[in-house]
Amino acid sequence: MRNVYRVLAGLIAVEVMLQASFIVYGDAGMGKYIEDGGVIDKAGMEAAFDSGDAPFSEFIAFVLHGMNGMFVIPLLALLLLVSSFFAKVPGGVKWGAIVLGLVLLQVTLGLMGHSFPVLGALHGINALLLFTSAVWTFWRSRRLVGGDATTSDVPRERVIA
C-alpha cells in the first residue's frame, strides 16, 4: 500500500506540472491569436466551450486545465488520503490531508479567480505549495517503500512525522 501512496503523491506532482503547462500553452496561443487579429470576448469564449468550436487550436489547453483541475487532481488527492490510512507511512495521513486541503483550496481559488482576479495570483502561489507538498509526500514515502521507518536509511528520530 506504500507503493500506492507513493505513486499517487508522484502523480499529483506530475499533474500540477501539467496544469502549469496547459494554462501557459493556452495563454500563449490566445496571445498569438489576438496578435494575428483575432478577437476574444465573453460570447466567443462561451460559444467555444458550448459548441467545441475553438477560436484557436491551443484553446483545448484551457479545457484540459479545467477538467484536470476539477476532476483528476481532486480524485488523486482523495485517493492519496484514503491510501494514507493503510500505507503506514509515518505522518502519511497528515501529509495526505495537507495535499487534499491544498487541492481543495486550489479548486476554490481557481473558481473564485474568475470573479476576483487577485485570487488568480493566489491560485498560482498555491499551485507551488501543492507541488512542493506532493513532491515532499512522494519523497518521504519513497525512502520507506519495502520496509518500515526503522529499516529505512533515515534514523527513526530524523523521520518527520
PLY file of the C-alpha trace (Angstrom):
ply
format ascii 1.0
element vertex 161
property float x
property float y
property float z
element edge 160
property int vertex1
property int vertex2
end_header
0.00 0.00 0.00
3.01 2.26 0.45
3.68 1.96 -3.27
0.13 3.12 -4.00
0.59 6.07 -1.64
3.92 6.93 -3.23
2.64 6.65 -6.80
-0.40 8.81 -6.03
1.80 11.52 -4.49
4.06 11.44 -7.55
1.10 11.57 -9.92
-0.26 14.65 -8.16
3.09 16.41 -8.60
3.13 15.48 -12.29
-0.47 16.64 -12.69
0.39 20.05 -11.19
3.23 20.36 -13.71
0.80 19.50 -16.50
-1.62 22.12 -15.18
1.07 24.79 -15.46
1.89 23.63 -18.99
-1.74 23.63 -20.06
-2.52 27.13 -18.84
0.62 28.70 -20.26
0.16 26.91 -23.60
-3.44 28.13 -23.80
-2.47 31.66 -22.80
0.35 31.79 -25.37
-1.99 30.52 -28.07
-4.59 33.12 -27.15
-1.93 35.84 -27.27
-0.86 34.76 -30.75
-4.50 34.58 -31.86
-5.04 38.17 -30.69
-1.78 39.35 -32.31
-2.97 37.84 -35.58
-6.17 39.95 -35.39
-8.46 37.55 -33.53
-10.91 38.92 -31.00
-11.74 37.32 -27.67
-14.92 38.28 -25.86
-17.28 36.62 -23.40
-19.75 35.47 -26.05
-16.99 33.94 -28.16
-15.48 32.08 -25.22
-18.87 30.75 -24.10
-19.66 29.65 -27.65
-16.31 27.89 -27.89
-16.96 25.97 -24.67
-20.55 25.13 -25.64
-20.02 24.14 -29.26
-16.49 22.80 -29.06
-15.58 25.07 -31.99
-12.30 26.55 -30.73
-11.29 30.02 -31.96
-7.61 28.90 -31.90
-6.02 25.47 -31.71
-4.44 25.99 -28.28
-7.90 26.60 -26.78
-8.03 22.91 -25.87
-5.40 23.63 -23.20
-7.94 25.73 -21.26
-10.38 22.82 -21.38
-7.70 20.36 -20.23
-6.66 22.72 -17.41
-10.23 22.94 -16.18
-11.05 19.24 -16.40
-7.74 18.13 -14.92
-8.02 20.60 -12.07
-11.66 19.94 -11.28
-11.75 16.17 -11.61
-8.42 14.34 -11.97
-6.31 16.05 -9.31
-9.05 16.11 -6.63
-9.70 12.40 -7.23
-5.99 11.58 -6.92
-5.74 13.65 -3.73
-8.74 11.90 -2.21
-7.24 8.51 -3.11
-3.93 9.63 -1.58
-5.65 10.44 1.70
-7.56 7.13 1.72
-4.39 5.17 0.96
-2.54 7.02 3.72
-4.63 5.21 6.33
-3.31 1.86 5.10
0.21 2.78 3.98
1.65 3.03 7.49
3.94 5.87 6.46
4.92 7.98 9.48
3.00 11.23 9.13
1.37 9.91 5.97
-2.19 10.77 6.98
-1.12 14.29 7.89
0.60 14.82 4.54
-2.27 13.22 2.64
-4.65 15.65 4.37
-2.35 18.60 3.63
-2.23 17.70 -0.07
-6.03 17.26 -0.20
-6.55 20.55 1.65
-4.29 22.38 -0.80
-6.15 20.79 -3.72
-9.49 21.94 -2.33
-8.08 25.44 -1.80
-6.69 25.35 -5.35
-10.07 24.48 -6.85
-11.75 27.22 -4.81
-9.17 29.82 -5.81
-9.44 28.79 -9.45
-13.21 29.11 -9.50
-13.29 32.34 -7.49
-10.46 33.84 -9.54
-12.91 34.44 -12.39
-14.80 36.88 -10.16
-11.87 38.23 -8.15
-8.69 38.34 -10.28
-6.40 38.79 -7.26
-7.29 35.22 -6.32
-5.67 34.16 -9.60
-2.33 35.22 -8.14
-3.04 33.15 -5.03
-4.04 30.26 -7.31
-0.52 30.32 -8.79
1.17 30.54 -5.39
-0.97 27.72 -4.01
-0.03 25.59 -7.03
3.61 25.89 -5.97
2.70 24.89 -2.42
0.69 21.94 -3.71
3.51 20.79 -5.98
6.03 21.05 -3.15
3.77 19.16 -0.74
3.16 16.39 -3.27
6.87 16.05 -4.00
7.67 16.03 -0.28
5.00 13.37 0.33
6.42 11.28 -2.52
10.00 11.71 -1.33
9.21 10.77 2.28
7.32 7.63 1.28
9.92 6.62 -1.32
12.53 6.14 1.38
10.20 3.82 3.27
8.94 1.55 0.49
9.81 -2.06 1.20
10.31 -1.62 4.93
9.22 0.35 7.91
10.74 3.53 9.27
13.14 1.57 11.45
14.73 -0.15 8.44
15.00 2.90 6.22
18.22 4.77 5.68
16.83 7.65 7.76
17.33 7.28 11.50
13.93 6.97 13.26
14.47 10.18 15.22
15.00 12.08 11.95
11.81 10.86 10.25
9.49 13.84 10.18
6.01 12.92 11.33
0 1
1 2
2 3
3 4
4 5
5 6
6 7
7 8
8 9
9 10
10 11
11 12
12 13
13 14
14 15
15 16
16 17
17 18
18 19
19 20
20 21
21 22
22 23
23 24
24 25
25 26
26 27
27 28
28 29
29 30
30 31
31 32
32 33
33 34
34 35
35 36
36 37
37 38
38 39
39 40
40 41
41 42
42 43
43 44
44 45
45 46
46 47
47 48
48 49
49 50
50 51
51 52
52 53
53 54
54 55
55 56
56 57
57 58
58 59
59 60
60 61
61 62
62 63
63 64
64 65
65 66
66 67
67 68
68 69
69 70
70 71
71 72
72 73
73 74
74 75
75 76
76 77
77 78
78 79
79 80
80 81
81 82
82 83
83 84
84 85
85 86
86 87
87 88
88 89
89 90
90 91
91 92
92 93
93 94
94 95
95 96
96 97
97 98
98 99
99 100
100 101
101 102
102 103
103 104
104 105
105 106
106 107
107 108
108 109
109 110
110 111
111 112
112 113
113 114
114 115
115 116
116 117
117 118
118 119
119 120
120 121
121 122
122 123
123 124
124 125
125 126
126 127
127 128
128 129
129 130
130 131
131 132
132 133
133 134
134 135
135 136
136 137
137 138
138 139
139 140
140 141
141 142
142 143
143 144
144 145
145 146
146 147
147 148
148 149
149 150
150 151
151 152
152 153
153 154
154 155
155 156
156 157
157 158
158 159
159 160
